[in-house]
Structures are given as C-alpha cells and as structure tokens.
Amino acid sequence: MNILHIDCSPRLGSHSRKLSAGIVEKIQTLLPGVEVRRRDLGLEPIPHLGAAYADVLSTPATLAAAGRTAGAVLFAEELIQEVEDSDVIVIGTPMNNLTVPSVLKAWIDQLIRVGRTMQSTPAGKVGMLRDRPVFVGIASGGVFTGERANQPDFLTPYLSAVLACIGFTTIHYLPLQATAFLDEDQSAQLRASLIATIEPLLTTLACSHV
C-alpha cells in the first residue's frame, strides 16, 4: 500500500503535523511495509499557477494541443502522478481564516484539469481518478464544528466539493479544535481519541489489502 502524506503547516511542531503523523503511524501499524511518499507543502510550498499554465488551460484547443508533455504542465503531471500512485492520502492542515491555507489551494489547483483528472458534463464535473480514502487532520485554534462551534467552516465543504471533482468522495475529517487553549498533554489525548475513531475504517482498509 502506498500513502501520500501531505502537510501544510509551516511550523514543524504544529498540531496538524502531529495529527497527520499519528494517522500515518496507525496505518503503518496495521499494515507493515507501507510505502510513504511525503509532500511537505508547509516547508516546501509549490508555486501558484503561472501564466504559461493558465494559457494552456484557457481554451479546449490550447489544452488539447499541450497534451501531458508540455513544459507548462510537467509539474502538475508530477503531482497528479503522486496522487494516482497512492492508495491512501493523509493531509495535515491548519484552518487558516476559516478555510484551507493557500499552499493546499495551490496543490489542488495543479491537480484539477479538464480531460486529465475531471470531465465537465451537463450534469456537472465528473472525476476521472479512482476513489481512495482521504484522511484530513485539521487543527483549528477555534471551534468550527459540534455544539460549541462559534465560527463558520469553509474548509470541509470546500475540500469535499473540490476533491469530488476528481473522483475522491471517501473523505474522513479529524478536527482537532481549540488548539489555542490546549497544552501538550491535552492535545496528545485529543489526537489519540480522534485517531481511535478511524481505527475501524483502517482495519477494513487493511483487510481489503491482504
């Protein structure tokens, strides 16, 4: 099994990094020999879409002419290939100003391309990639879900909608909330509790890869 492990926080000791690492560790415990590919968007941000790539995507004709080998799309192809090679995707991300950080948005923008990862139909966008489990560990200084929620959540609806465009609908969110008020022991306990909730899912995943 191949895991694509993505982190988005610029802080090495961040809550989201510890949470995503815990998810990956749990998968490795259940499935020894798992291969992990790292893409650290927090420490090594990828470029936002440039003029050359935007020109390629501007019309169906320019997109068809470019194919998959044009220089403007080579980096996007590398990112798409990483996703295609994965069986599971684990994302650790902070909630920045109610939504995803810009580094995660830059990654998503490189993935979504008509005729490559999605089709545009009269009924809407249809994903062209095989569905696979996506585990998203979210760290938020405030509270955005549950009875104590006191701020909007534009992160999970956006991720669910945009990942569905390329075919990913099996998405599991693990929200670690109110991190601004947690000490390390409290954070560790909450991380363990969150990861415990997905253990049945991981057990099923392990059985499917025996």
Beta strands, then each sheet from edge to edge (+ up, - down):
strand 1: 2-7
strand 2: 35-40
strand 3: 88-94
strand 4: 118-121
strand 5: 124-127
strand 6: 134-139
strand 7: 171-176
sheet 1: 2+ 1+ 3+ 6+ 7+
sheet 2: 4+ 5-
end
